[in-house]
Amino acid sequence: MQDPDVVLNAFAGINVEDAEAGSESDRTMILAAAASVPGGTVRLNQEAVGRLREWVKSTARVMAGRVMAADGLTLISVTTPSLASSATRQLLTDAQAERTANKVGTLLAKLGEPVEARRLFEASVESVTQRRGPQDFGTLQALNALATQMVTLGEKEEARKIYERVVAGCASKLGPMHVN
């Protein structure tokens, strides 16, 4: 999952009226059946998107479970095409586990699961801080993602403290006049 937005943007293109069928008569029959449903194609589109969102959420949870352990990030991830199958596994580097946690966290946050997202962001912060140190850019980026999620959860004061730490860390690395 290189970009969680790709999945969400694909949902925007779902439209029953654009569906292809084996023949024009099949398409006409399908559209007539869709029109007879209360709410018509609009309702069917909503239903399709809703079911896809739930499938993506459950898949993201499986991915998160593969990356998370009770004591933080783990190094095991599924490599089979089906995430539900645990037959084939490989070791991930710490950096890969951290990136996966951040991407899955971002996806879960966008799908309305902020508490699960925060848990992943916290694990990523802990892991990257231990691996790279508290002032590393990777740590600062992970802290920024966590603070952003905390704002979403209404934890603005705690988030502000983290943002201040991020700004101070960036200023010490880049200088106070840096454009970023």
C-alpha positions in Angstrom: 0.0 0.0 0.0 2.1 2.9 -1.3 -0.6 5.5 -0.9 -3.8 5.0 1.3 -5.6 7.7 -0.8 -5.5 5.5 -3.9 -8.0 3.1 -2.2 -10.3 5.9 -1.1 -10.1 7.7 -4.4 -11.1 4.5 -6.2 -14.4 4.6 -4.2 -15.2 8.0 -5.8 -15.4 6.4 -9.2 -18.0 3.8 -8.3 -21.2 4.3 -10.3 -23.7 1.5 -11.0 -24.8 3.4 -14.1 -21.3 3.0 -15.6 -21.2 -0.7 -15.1 -20.4 -2.9 -18.1 -22.3 -6.0 -18.9 -21.9 -8.9 -21.4 -24.3 -7.3 -23.8 -26.4 -4.1 -24.2 -29.5 -6.0 -23.3 -27.9 -7.3 -20.1 -26.9 -3.7 -19.2 -30.4 -2.5 -19.9 -31.9 -5.2 -17.7 -29.4 -4.5 -14.9 -30.1 -0.8 -14.9 -33.9 -1.4 -15.0 -33.5 -3.7 -11.9 -31.3 -1.0 -10.2 -33.9 1.7 -10.9 -36.6 -0.5 -9.3 -34.7 -0.6 -6.0 -35.9 2.1 -3.5 -33.4 4.9 -4.0 -32.3 3.5 -7.4 -28.7 3.6 -8.5 -27.8 6.3 -6.0 -28.7 3.9 -3.2 -26.9 1.0 -4.8 -23.8 3.2 -5.3 -24.0 4.1 -1.6 -24.3 0.4 -0.6 -21.4 -0.6 -2.8 -19.1 2.1 -1.4 -20.3 1.2 2.2 -19.5 -2.4 1.8 -16.1 -1.7 0.2 -15.3 0.7 3.1 -16.1 -2.1 5.6 -14.0 -4.6 3.6 -11.0 -2.1 3.5 -11.4 -1.5 7.3 -11.4 -5.2 8.1 -8.4 -5.7 5.8 -6.5 -2.8 7.4 -7.2 -4.3 10.8 -5.7 -7.6 9.7 -2.7 -5.7 8.4 -2.4 -3.7 11.6 -2.6 -7.0 13.6 0.3 -8.3 11.6 2.4 -5.3 12.3 1.4 -4.7 15.9 2.5 -6.7 19.0 1.6 -6.2 22.6 5.0 -4.5 23.1 4.9 -2.3 20.0 5.8 -3.1 16.4 6.6 -6.6 15.4 8.6 -7.8 12.5 6.2 -10.3 11.0 3.9 -9.5 8.0 1.9 -11.5 5.6 3.2 -11.8 2.1 0.5 -13.9 0.5 -2.0 -12.2 -1.8 -4.8 -13.1 0.7 -4.2 -11.2 3.9 -6.4 -13.7 5.7 -4.0 -16.5 4.9 -1.0 -16.7 7.2 0.7 -19.5 5.3 3.6 -17.4 4.0 5.4 -14.9 6.2 8.5 -12.8 6.0 10.5 -10.7 8.3 10.1 -6.9 7.9 12.8 -4.5 8.8 12.0 -2.0 11.6 11.7 0.7 9.0 9.2 -1.3 6.9 7.1 -2.1 10.0 7.1 1.6 10.9 6.1 2.7 7.4 3.3 0.0 7.3 2.0 1.1 10.7 1.9 4.7 9.5 0.2 3.9 6.2 -2.4 1.6 7.8 -2.9 4.2 10.5 -3.5 6.9 7.9 -6.0 4.7 6.1 -7.9 3.8 9.3 -8.0 7.4 10.3 -9.5 8.3 6.9 -12.0 5.5 7.2 -13.3 6.9 10.6 -11.3 4.7 13.0 -9.3 7.3 14.9 -8.6 5.3 18.0 -7.1 2.4 16.1 -5.1 4.9 14.0 -3.7 6.5 17.1 -2.6 3.2 18.4 -0.6 2.5 15.3 0.9 6.0 15.2 2.0 5.6 18.9 3.7 2.3 18.2 5.5 3.8 15.2 6.7 6.8 17.3 8.0 4.4 20.0 9.8 2.2 17.5 11.4 4.9 15.4 12.5 6.8 18.6 14.2 3.7 20.0 15.8 3.0 16.6 16.9 6.5 15.5 16.7 8.7 18.6 14.3 11.5 19.7 15.7 14.2 17.3 15.8 12.2 14.1 13.6 13.5 11.2 11.8 10.1 11.1 10.9 10.4 14.7 9.8 14.0 14.2 7.6 12.9 11.2 6.1 10.1 13.3 5.4 12.5 16.1 3.7 14.9 13.7 1.4 12.1 12.4 0.5 11.2 16.0 -0.2 14.8 16.9 -2.4 15.2 13.9 -4.4 12.2 14.9 -4.7 13.5 18.5 -6.2 16.7 17.2 -8.8 14.6 15.4 -9.6 12.9 18.7 -10.0 16.3 20.4 -6.8 16.0 22.4 -5.6 19.4 21.3 -3.5 20.4 24.3 -1.5 17.2 24.2 -1.2 17.5 20.4 0.1 21.1 20.8 2.9 19.9 23.1 3.9 17.3 20.5 3.8 19.9 17.7 6.0 22.2 19.8 8.5 19.3 20.2 8.4 18.7 16.4 9.0 22.4 15.6 11.8 22.6 18.1 13.4 19.5 16.8 13.2 20.7 13.2 14.5 24.1 14.1 17.5 22.6 15.9 18.3 20.5 12.8 17.5 23.0 10.1 17.9 26.3 11.8 15.1 28.7 12.9 14.8 30.4 9.6 14.3 27.3 7.4 11.2 27.5 5.2 9.8 24.1 6.3 
